[in-house]
């Protein structure tokens, strides 16, 4: 090893031994993943435990496949969308900008394709893995965030841990062409040799691939924990790329990353999205693992039924002395069958009576199909169809809603993983976005807005502490994930709710108080936005009412003092209601009469006013 280097051939050899030890502990999991891929491709009979002849029928039904594609459709119908919220008022502008820009960054990165690929892996093998990294070659060398899918066979972690962040090491392997690797690292090109891929797990389709000119490259991530001066601890993430015993890159030997590590956040840049968790592993098992046994029984029962159906083909026992023309006898297009001699009877040729299959076989097959549907939560109404007797739209909708609770639970787990992806994305923006970048944001009204984003609002900020000391504040944000409403049924339901609220007068500013009381008792998506909008409209309406009342009072005062009623008449013609006070007789020549308390007595000459005056006089205490 070169003098002064911390990572050399010796460290790489130790890392490789650690990799082999990790992989041996994950062998059962990796074999299950390989097996699941074959089940997914409908290679069922190759997975069964023998006992079948090559000549036997091997029917394959797609009940398992149908259930998995419906799970994938549930994921796609609920594509996630992030909302980034500040924890302090001073970070509101930065949080708003991040909420607008982060989805654009992910979109430009092709996250929809990555999300789609991982949504196949999750129900199929139980685990999908995202990698959230910084790619310095993107944007013409400026660099940008890259979110990609990682094959679970190509990532190796420490066996026995449930949180991947607690693993001592993480290894990601990739098979590359030796000549391309030599071009990328010319300094060590003469040391790079092809081959030596024996320690790599692979799918069955890779068995026949030619790998003589390939090299297995390792991306090795590991952590160091240091004590800080304040008594706490700090975790630093380092990264090393090597092939065979050759170090291609090591962040510990790079002055730019030696002190703070590969990523400042100190986390492994991997997010595991698990279907059903397992103890002692960050990975899990999927719906396919639950459905393989019912699917096997369905296929075997189908085999029994199909072979029995073929056995019902007309077949005959024939003595050698029957002297019949067998070719004509077996050719159904022949009207005549020639025989030799006259001994043709049931003694010489007789039809074979096939066994009659019992109803129990069909009932058992239907029971296994229903078992597969039940265990996977893929009942008929979840696919839009119903059993006989259910025809009302409301009843069908209620059944679909009740049956979708498993999908909601499954999608909620993916949203948790997506939240981690957004958190890592924000951390990479904090570390690498030193130069401003321009993005086009599409507003709610469809108009385009161009904004610039840097890490200026995300960097650590010095704040006054106790005495003359300064403390450091780092802007921190909360991530809220919701669906983008990709499902047409979700959009229809949202639109119907909006029309219903409109019909109830919820958006009428005169009913703002009642509407707010009702909305606070309800629970629906984006409710807070609707409440804020109604509060703004209600406040604006109250301000307008106050202004109109003030204008009418001023007009009444002008009419009283000058006798000019034109302003009041103009306001009344425009629909402005009268002042919120007792009307005053504007006839300057008439003396205003008041009672003993100073109240005007000739203020209202209407029928209702005269009635109020009579009631007031009748109830007034006479001295």
Long-range contacts (C-beta under 8 A, 24 or more apart in sequence): 4-253, 5-247, 5-250, 5-253, 6-250, 6-252, 6-253, 7-240, 7-247, 7-250, 7-252, 7-253, 8-247, 9-245, 9-246, 9-247, 11-240, 12-240, 12-242, 12-245, 12-246, 12-247, 13-245, 15-169, 15-171, 15-218, 15-220, 15-222, 15-240, 15-242, 16-218, 16-245, 18-168, 18-169, 18-171, 19-156, 19-169, 19-171, 19-199, 19-218, 19-220, 20-199, 22-156, 22-157, 22-158, 22-159, 22-169, 22-171, 23-156, 23-199, 23-201, 25-159, 25-160, 26-156, 26-157, 26-159, 27-201, 29-281, 29-283, 30-152, 30-153, 30-201, 32-125, 32-285, 32-289, 33-125, 33-152, 33-153, 34-153, 34-201, 34-202, 34-203, 34-204, 36-124, 36-125, 36-286, 36-288, 36-289, 37-124, 37-125, 37-203, 37-204, 38-204, 39-64, 39-288, 39-292, 39-295, 40-65, 40-68, 40-124, 40-288, 44-295, 44-296, 44-299, 45-299, 47-292, 47-296, 48-296, 48-299, 48-300, 56-303, 56-307, 57-303, 57-306, 57-307, 57-310, 58-299, 58-303, 59-299, 59-302, 59-303, 59-306, 60-299, 61-295, 61-298, 61-299, 61-302, 63-291, 63-294, 63-295, 63-298, 63-369, 63-372, 63-373, 64-288, 64-291, 64-292, 64-295, 64-372, 66-378, 67-287, 67-291, 67-372, 67-373, 67-376, 67-378, 68-123, 68-124, 68-287, 68-288, 70-378, 70-382, 70-383, 71-122, 71-123, 71-287, 71-376, 71-378, 71-407, 71-410, 72-119, 72-120, 72-123, 74-404, 74-407, 74-410, 74-411, 75-115, 75-119, 75-122, 75-410, 75-411, 75-414, 76-116, 76-119, 76-486, 77-483, 77-486, 77-487, 77-490, 78-411, 78-483, 78-484, 78-486, 78-487, 78-490, 79-112, 79-115, 79-483, 79-484, 79-486, 80-115, 80-414, 80-415, 80-418, 80-481, 80-482, 80-483, 80-484, 81-481, 81-482, 81-483, 81-484, 82-418, 82-419, 82-422, 82-479, 82-480, 82-481, 83-479, 83-480, 83-481, 83-482, 84-422, 84-426, 84-477, 84-478, 84-479, 84-480, 85-477, 85-478, 85-479, 85-480, 86-475, 86-477, 86-478, 87-476, 87-477, 87-478, 88-475, 91-457, 91-475, 91-477, 93-457, 94-457, 94-458, 94-475, 95-477, 97-451, 97-453, 97-457, 98-426, 98-429, 98-453, 98-477, 100-439, 100-441, 100-451, 101-439, 101-441, 101-451, 101-453, 102-422, 102-425, 102-426, 102-429, 104-439, 104-440, 104-441, 105-144, 105-145, 105-425, 105-439, 106-147, 106-425, 108-144, 109-144, 109-145, 109-146, 109-147, 111-147, 114-147, 114-148, 114-149, 117-149, 118-149, 118-273, 119-414, 121-149, 121-152, 122-273, 122-274, 122-275, 122-286, 122-410, 122-414, 123-275, 123-286, 123-287, 123-288, 123-410, 124-286, 124-287, 124-288, 125-152, 125-285, 125-286, 125-288, 126-274, 126-275, 126-276, 126-283, 126-284, 126-285, 126-286, 126-288, 126-289, 127-152, 127-272, 127-273, 127-274, 127-275, 127-282, 127-283, 127-284, 127-286, 128-152, 128-272, 128-273, 128-417, 129-155, 129-270, 129-271, 129-272, 129-273, 130-270, 130-271, 130-273, 130-417, 130-421, 131-172, 131-269, 131-270, 131-271, 132-269, 132-270, 132-271, 132-421, 132-424, 132-425, 132-428, 133-269, 133-428, 134-263, 134-428, 134-431, 134-432, 142-435, 142-437, 143-432, 145-425, 145-428, 145-429, 147-421, 147-425, 150-270, 152-283, 153-201, 153-202, 153-203, 155-270, 157-282, 159-280, 159-281, 160-280, 160-281, 161-280, 161-281, 161-282, 162-277, 162-279, 162-280, 162-281, 162-282, 163-282, 164-268, 164-270, 164-272, 164-282, 165-267, 165-268, 167-268, 167-282, 168-222, 168-223, 169-220, 169-221, 169-222, 170-220, 170-221, 170-222, 170-268, 170-270, 171-218, 171-219, 171-220, 171-221, 172-218, 172-219, 172-221, 173-200, 173-216, 173-217, 173-218, 173-219, 174-216, 174-217, 174-219, 175-200, 175-211, 175-214, 175-215, 175-216, 175-217, 176-214, 176-215, 176-217, 177-213, 177-214, 177-215, 178-213, 178-214, 178-215, 179-213, 181-215, 181-217, 181-243, 185-248, 188-246, 188-248, 191-244, 191-246, 192-243, 192-244, 192-246, 193-244, 196-244, 215-243, 215-244, 216-243, 217-241, 217-242, 217-243, 217-248, 218-242, 218-243, 221-262, 221-268, 221-269, 223-266, 223-268, 224-261, 234-266, 235-266, 236-260, 236-261, 236-266, 237-261, 237-262, 237-263, 237-265, 237-266, 237-267, 237-268, 238-262, 263-427, 263-428, 263-431, 264-427, 264-430, 264-431, 265-424, 265-427, 265-428, 265-431, 267-424, 267-427, 269-424, 271-417, 271-420, 271-421, 271-424, 272-417, 273-413, 273-414, 273-417, 274-413, 275-410, 275-413, 287-376, 290-375, 290-376, 291-372, 291-375, 291-376, 294-368, 294-369, 294-371, 294-372, 294-375, 295-372, 297-368, 298-365, 298-368, 298-369, 298-372, 301-361, 301-364, 301-365, 301-368, 302-365, 304-357, 304-361, 305-357, 305-361, 305-362, 305-365, 308-354, 308-355, 308-357, 311-354, 311-355, 312-354, 314-351, 315-351, 315-352, 315-354, 316-349, 316-350, 316-351, 316-352, 317-349, 317-350, 317-351, 317-352, 318-348, 318-349, 319-347, 319-348, 319-349, 321-348, 322-348, 322-349, 324-349, 377-403, 377-406, 377-407, 379-403, 382-407, 411-483, 415-481, 416-481, 418-481, 419-479, 419-481, 422-479, 422-481, 423-479, 426-458, 426-477, 429-453, 429-455, 429-458, 430-455, 430-458, 430-459, 431-455, 433-458, 482-525, 482-526, 483-525, 485-525, 494-525, 497-524, 501-530, 506-534, 507-534, 507-537, 509-534, 509-537, 509-538, 509-540, 509-541, 510-541, 512-537, 512-538, 512-541, 513-538, 548-576, 548-577, 549-577, 549-579, 549-580, 551-576, 552-576, 552-577, 552-578, 552-579, 553-579, 553-581, 555-579, 556-583, 556-584, 556-586, 559-586, 560-584, 560-586, 560-588, 563-588
